[in-house]
Amino acid sequence: MVKVPQLHLNSILIWILVSPFFC
């Protein structure tokens, strides 16, 4: 249960970092 939220948070962080690259 703790691994699910942790992975979700990591995904959001990666998306924010890759967001500017896509733009």
N, C-alpha and C positions, 0 to 999 in steps of 0.2 A: 504493500500500500504506500510505503514511503518512496519506493523506486518510481512509481508512476508520476507523482507530482514533480519529483526531481527532474525526470526526463522531460516533462512538459515545460518546466522553467528553462531548461537548457535549449529546448527547441525555440522558445520565444526569443531568447538571447541571440541565438544564431540567426534567426529571421531578421531581427533588428539590425544585426551587423551586415547581413547580406542585402537587406532592403535597399540601402543607398546604391549598392552595386547594380541592382536591377533597374533602378530609376536612372 
